[in-house]
Amino acid sequence: MRALVYEAPETMILREVEAPSPRPDEAIIRVAYSGICGSELSGFLGHNSLRKPPLVFGHELSGWIESVGEDVAGLATGTPVTVNPLVTCGRCDYCVSGRQQLCLQRQLLGAHLPGCNADLVAVPAASVLPLPDGMSLRDAAMAEPAACAVRAVETSGIGPTSSALVLGAGPIGLFILQILEQYGVVRRFVADLNPARLAMATAMGATAVAPGPDGVAAAVLEATGGRGVDVSFDAVGSPQTRRDCLSSTVPGGELVLVGLHTDETSFPVNSIIRSQVTLSGVFAYSAANFRTALRWLEAGRIGLQEGVVVAPLSDGPQWYARLVGGDGAAKVLLQPGHDDQDADADKRA
């Protein structure tokens, strides 16, 4: 089979590799769509400790069941599916209490395990979710970033009367804006340096705040009559965006840290103490969050339509480079397989 192999910083090569065979509790998925995640861009640059070459990236996917292991029941070959790529033990206190994302034994496709930038990928059968009848494989491939956004908003405890800032209008930021709307939040502000992504966010009903000479926080304060927002979501993860969110948040408010771009950030801790701002780290999603995201995508309550690029797997290296360089695509979905298979996939979706 073909796989896009990360071999060194900024080096990915399409290679022929051995196809996986299912272990007794696994399923092999023939990949229809494989999304490029923002967290993989730092890996592509060699800045991510989880992703070491040689490795096949990719943890956002949809496809069809190709085969199953001997212990797997209830999954039929040919079934259109998506996959929860966060593999956990299922037995620890975190898992049994519905906080699978905190499992100390967790592994992620495309980081600890071979990912879905390939024709085929092996996954635990327990992680496979058959699609609702008629659901698009294209939409299903975005269940993972949508689940991250579901978790972020759920964790914040935000309500309809609250105001929110989303800093970063990438895929997860755009999904956060949509999910805030589902929660009844009317006052939604967004900031991003990319005009194309900012336009997508404003099309979703958010109010853009354009940073002036004094930065994002000053623009947010001006837009809110000097008050600031009740909850801010940093969907970038740089030291500057984290500090901008903090400065934009009202005393007693909350800063939700979602982006993982940079590890270390300095904060004015005394100011945080005196203003009683809560900092919440949000990682990934629970199994319930993933199912919610899939249902909402299927129902059309959330979804990305504008700015989604579908490209052959062979174009993957150039798309990683373009996204690192600031391309404004909302989401890039790589398509393994052949043109005739892709046409059939659209029909079946």
C-alpha positions as CSV (number, residue, x, y, z in Angstrom):
1,M,0.0,0.0,0.0
2,R,1.0,3.7,-0.3
3,A,1.7,5.8,2.8
4,L,3.0,9.3,3.3
5,V,6.0,8.9,5.6
6,Y,7.5,11.7,7.7
7,E,11.2,11.0,7.5
8,A,12.8,14.2,8.8
9,P,11.8,17.8,9.6
10,E,9.9,19.2,6.6
11,T,10.4,15.9,4.7
12,M,7.5,13.6,3.8
13,I,7.8,11.0,1.0
14,L,5.0,8.9,-0.5
15,R,6.3,5.3,-0.3
16,E,5.1,1.8,-0.8
17,V,5.0,0.1,2.6
18,E,3.7,-3.2,3.9
19,A,-0.1,-3.3,4.4
20,P,-1.3,-3.9,8.0
21,S,-3.0,-7.1,9.0
22,P,-5.6,-7.0,11.8
23,R,-4.8,-8.2,15.3
24,P,-7.6,-10.2,16.9
25,D,-9.3,-7.0,18.3
26,E,-8.5,-4.7,15.4
27,A,-10.2,-3.5,12.2
28,I,-8.4,-2.4,9.0
29,I,-9.9,0.8,7.5
30,R,-9.5,1.7,3.9
31,V,-9.1,5.5,4.2
32,A,-11.4,7.7,2.2
33,Y,-10.3,11.1,3.7
34,S,-7.4,11.9,6.0
35,G,-7.4,15.4,7.5
36,I,-4.3,17.4,8.3
37,C,-4.4,18.7,11.9
38,G,-2.8,21.8,13.1
39,S,-0.9,19.8,15.8
40,E,0.8,17.9,13.0
41,L,2.3,21.0,11.5
42,S,4.7,21.5,14.5
43,G,5.5,17.8,14.0
44,F,6.2,18.4,10.3
45,L,8.7,21.1,11.4
46,G,10.3,18.8,13.9
47,H,9.0,20.7,16.9
48,N,6.8,18.1,18.4
49,S,8.1,15.6,20.9
50,L,5.4,13.0,20.2
51,R,6.1,12.7,16.5
52,K,9.4,11.1,15.7
53,P,10.5,9.9,12.2
54,P,9.9,7.6,10.5
55,L,6.2,7.9,11.1
56,V,2.9,8.0,9.1
57,F,0.9,11.0,10.3
58,G,-2.9,11.4,10.4
59,H,-5.6,10.9,13.1
60,E,-8.7,12.5,11.4
61,L,-10.3,10.0,9.1
62,S,-13.2,8.3,7.5
63,G,-13.4,5.3,5.3
64,W,-14.7,1.7,5.0
65,I,-14.0,-1.4,7.0
66,E,-11.6,-3.5,4.9
67,S,-11.2,-6.5,7.3
68,V,-11.5,-7.3,11.0
69,G,-9.7,-9.5,13.4
70,E,-10.9,-12.9,14.6
71,D,-12.3,-11.6,17.9
72,V,-14.3,-8.7,16.4
73,A,-18.1,-9.0,16.2
74,G,-20.7,-6.5,14.9
75,L,-18.5,-4.8,12.3
76,A,-19.1,-5.7,8.6
77,T,-16.7,-5.2,5.8
78,G,-17.6,-2.3,3.5
79,T,-19.3,-0.4,6.3
80,P,-18.6,3.4,6.1
81,V,-17.0,4.5,9.4
82,T,-15.0,7.1,11.2
83,V,-12.6,6.4,14.0
84,N,-11.9,7.8,17.4
85,P,-8.1,8.0,17.2
86,L,-7.4,8.3,20.9
87,V,-6.7,4.8,22.0
88,T,-7.1,4.3,25.8
89,C,-6.9,1.3,28.2
90,G,-10.7,1.3,29.0
91,R,-10.0,0.1,32.6
92,C,-8.5,2.9,34.6
93,D,-10.4,5.4,36.8
94,Y,-10.2,8.0,34.1
95,C,-11.6,5.7,31.4
96,V,-14.5,4.3,33.5
97,S,-15.5,7.8,34.7
98,G,-15.8,9.0,31.1
99,R,-12.5,11.0,31.0
100,Q,-10.7,8.8,28.5
101,Q,-8.6,11.7,27.3
102,L,-6.7,11.6,30.6
103,C,-5.9,7.9,30.5
104,L,-2.2,7.6,31.4
105,Q,-1.8,4.9,28.8
106,R,-3.4,6.8,26.0
107,Q,-2.0,6.6,22.5
108,L,-2.9,8.6,19.4
109,L,-3.0,7.5,15.8
110,G,-0.3,9.3,13.8
111,A,1.8,10.0,16.9
112,H,2.3,6.8,19.0
113,L,0.7,4.5,16.3
114,P,0.8,4.5,12.5
115,G,-1.7,7.0,11.2
116,C,-4.2,7.4,8.4
117,N,-2.1,9.3,5.7
118,A,-2.1,5.9,3.9
119,D,-4.4,3.6,1.9
120,L,-5.1,1.5,5.0
121,V,-4.8,1.9,8.7
122,A,-5.1,-0.5,11.6
123,V,-7.3,0.6,14.5
124,P,-8.8,-1.0,17.6
125,A,-12.3,-2.2,16.7
126,A,-13.7,-0.5,19.8
127,S,-12.6,2.8,18.3
128,V,-14.7,2.4,15.1
129,L,-18.0,4.3,14.7
130,P,-20.2,3.3,11.8
131,L,-21.7,6.3,10.2
132,P,-25.4,7.2,10.4
133,D,-27.3,6.4,7.2
134,G,-26.5,8.8,4.4
135,M,-23.8,10.7,6.3
136,S,-21.1,12.1,4.1
137,L,-17.6,10.6,4.5
138,R,-16.2,14.1,4.0
139,D,-18.1,15.4,7.0
140,A,-17.3,12.3,9.0
141,A,-13.6,12.9,8.6
142,M,-14.0,16.1,10.6
143,A,-15.5,14.5,13.7
144,E,-12.2,14.6,15.5
145,P,-11.5,18.3,15.4
146,A,-15.2,18.9,16.1
147,A,-15.0,16.7,19.2
148,C,-12.1,18.8,20.4
149,A,-14.3,21.9,20.1
150,V,-17.2,20.2,21.8
151,R,-14.9,19.4,24.8
152,A,-13.6,23.0,25.0
153,V,-17.0,24.6,25.1
154,E,-18.4,21.9,27.5
155,T,-15.5,22.4,29.9
156,S,-15.9,26.2,29.9
157,G,-19.4,26.0,31.4
158,I,-20.4,29.0,29.2
159,G,-24.1,30.0,28.9
160,P,-26.3,32.1,26.6
161,T,-25.8,35.3,28.5
162,S,-22.0,35.1,28.4
163,S,-19.6,36.6,25.8
164,A,-16.7,34.8,24.3
165,L,-13.6,35.4,22.3
166,V,-12.1,32.7,20.0
167,L,-8.5,33.6,19.2
168,G,-7.5,31.5,16.1
169,A,-10.0,30.7,13.3
170,G,-8.4,27.4,12.2
171,P,-10.6,24.3,12.1
172,I,-11.0,23.9,15.8
173,G,-11.6,27.6,16.3
174,L,-14.3,27.6,13.7
175,F,-15.9,24.6,15.3
176,I,-15.8,26.3,18.7
177,L,-17.6,29.3,17.2
178,Q,-20.3,27.0,15.9
179,I,-20.7,25.1,19.1
180,L,-20.9,28.3,21.1
181,E,-23.9,29.1,18.9
182,Q,-25.4,25.8,19.8
183,Y,-25.0,26.8,23.4
184,G,-27.0,29.9,22.7
185,V,-24.0,32.3,23.0
186,V,-24.8,35.4,20.9
187,R,-21.8,37.6,21.6
188,R,-19.0,35.8,19.9
189,F,-15.8,37.6,19.0
190,V,-13.0,36.2,16.8
191,A,-9.5,37.3,16.0
192,D,-7.1,35.8,13.4
193,L,-4.3,37.1,11.2
194,N,-5.5,35.3,8.1
195,P,-8.2,37.3,6.2
196,A,-9.6,34.2,4.6
197,R,-10.2,32.3,7.9
198,L,-11.5,35.5,9.5
199,A,-14.0,35.8,6.7
200,M,-15.2,32.3,7.3
201,A,-15.6,33.1,11.0
202,T,-17.7,36.2,10.4
203,A,-19.9,34.3,7.9
204,M,-20.7,32.1,11.0
205,G,-22.1,35.2,12.8
206,A,-19.0,36.0,14.8
207,T,-17.8,39.6,15.2
208,A,-14.2,40.1,14.0
209,V,-11.9,42.2,16.2
210,A,-9.0,43.6,14.2
211,P,-5.9,44.2,16.3
212,G,-4.6,47.7,16.1
213,P,-1.3,49.1,17.3
214,D,-2.1,48.2,20.9
215,G,-2.9,44.5,20.0
216,V,-5.8,42.1,20.3
217,A,-6.8,42.8,23.9
218,A,-7.2,46.5,23.2
219,A,-9.5,45.7,20.2
220,V,-11.6,43.4,22.3
221,L,-11.9,45.9,25.1
222,E,-13.0,48.5,22.5
223,A,-15.6,46.1,21.0
224,T,-17.0,45.3,24.4
225,G,-17.2,48.8,25.8
226,G,-14.1,48.3,28.0
227,R,-15.4,45.2,29.7
228,G,-13.8,42.3,28.0
229,V,-15.3,38.8,27.5
230,D,-16.5,36.3,30.0
231,V,-14.7,33.3,28.4
232,S,-11.7,33.4,26.0
233,F,-10.6,30.4,24.0
234,D,-7.0,30.3,22.8
235,A,-7.1,28.0,19.7
236,V,-3.6,28.8,18.6
237,G,-1.3,28.1,21.5
238,S,1.5,30.7,21.2
239,P,2.8,32.7,24.1
240,Q,1.3,35.9,22.6
241,T,-2.2,34.5,21.9
242,R,-2.4,33.1,25.4
243,R,-1.5,36.4,26.9
244,D,-3.9,38.2,24.6
245,C,-6.7,36.0,25.7
246,L,-5.9,36.6,29.4
247,S,-5.8,40.4,28.8
248,S,-9.2,40.2,27.0
249,T,-11.0,38.3,29.9
250,V,-13.0,40.0,32.6
251,P,-12.2,39.6,36.3
252,G,-13.7,36.4,37.4
253,G,-13.8,35.0,33.8
254,E,-12.1,32.0,32.3
255,L,-9.3,31.4,29.8
256,V,-9.6,28.0,28.0
257,L,-6.3,26.8,26.7
258,V,-6.8,24.6,23.6
259,G,-3.9,25.2,21.2
260,L,-0.7,23.2,21.6
261,H,1.6,25.2,19.3
262,T,4.2,26.2,21.9
263,D,5.0,24.5,25.2
264,E,6.1,27.4,27.5
265,T,4.4,30.7,28.2
266,S,5.0,33.3,30.9
267,F,1.9,34.8,32.6
268,P,1.5,37.7,35.0
269,V,0.5,35.4,37.9
270,N,-0.2,38.2,40.4
271,S,-2.7,39.7,37.9
272,I,-4.4,36.3,37.5
273,I,-4.7,35.9,41.3
274,R,-6.0,39.4,41.8
275,S,-8.6,39.2,39.0
276,Q,-9.5,35.6,39.8
277,V,-9.3,34.5,36.2
278,T,-9.5,30.7,35.9
279,L,-7.1,29.0,33.5
280,S,-8.4,25.7,32.1
281,G,-6.4,23.3,30.0
282,V,-8.5,21.3,27.6
283,F,-7.0,18.2,25.9
284,A,-8.8,16.2,23.2
285,Y,-12.2,14.8,24.1
286,S,-14.1,12.0,25.8
287,A,-15.8,9.2,23.9
288,A,-19.1,11.0,24.6
289,N,-17.8,14.2,23.1
290,F,-16.7,12.3,20.0
291,R,-20.2,10.8,19.6
292,T,-21.8,14.2,20.1
293,A,-19.6,15.7,17.4
294,L,-20.5,13.0,15.0
295,R,-24.2,13.4,15.6
296,W,-24.1,17.2,15.2
297,L,-22.1,16.9,12.0
298,E,-24.7,14.4,10.6
299,A,-27.6,16.7,11.6
300,G,-26.0,19.7,10.0
301,R,-25.8,21.6,13.3
302,I,-22.1,22.2,12.8
303,G,-19.8,21.6,9.8
304,L,-17.1,23.2,7.6
305,Q,-18.1,23.8,4.0
306,E,-16.2,26.9,2.8
307,G,-12.4,26.6,2.5
308,V,-12.2,22.8,2.6
309,V,-9.6,21.5,0.2
310,V,-9.6,17.9,-1.0
311,A,-6.3,16.7,-2.4
312,P,-4.7,13.4,-3.4
313,L,-2.4,11.8,-0.9
314,S,0.5,12.5,-3.2
315,D,0.0,16.2,-2.7
316,G,0.3,15.8,1.0
317,P,3.9,17.1,1.3
318,Q,3.1,20.4,-0.4
319,W,0.0,20.9,1.7
320,Y,1.9,20.5,4.9
321,A,4.4,23.1,3.6
322,R,1.6,25.4,2.5
323,L,-0.2,25.2,5.8
324,V,3.0,25.9,7.7
325,G,3.4,28.9,5.5
326,G,0.0,30.3,6.4
327,D,-2.3,29.1,3.7
328,G,-5.9,30.0,4.7
329,A,-7.6,26.7,3.9
330,A,-10.1,25.9,6.7
331,K,-9.3,22.2,6.4
332,V,-7.2,20.0,4.1
333,L,-8.5,16.5,3.5
334,L,-6.1,14.1,1.8
335,Q,-7.6,11.3,-0.4
336,P,-5.7,8.1,-0.7
337,G,-6.9,5.7,-3.4
338,H,-7.6,6.2,-7.1
339,D,-9.9,8.6,-9.0
340,D,-12.5,5.9,-9.7
341,Q,-12.6,4.8,-6.1
342,D,-13.0,8.5,-5.0
343,A,-15.9,8.9,-7.4
344,D,-17.5,5.8,-5.9
345,A,-16.8,7.2,-2.4
346,D,-18.8,10.3,-3.2
347,K,-21.7,8.2,-4.3
348,R,-21.7,6.1,-1.2
349,A,-21.4,9.2,1.0
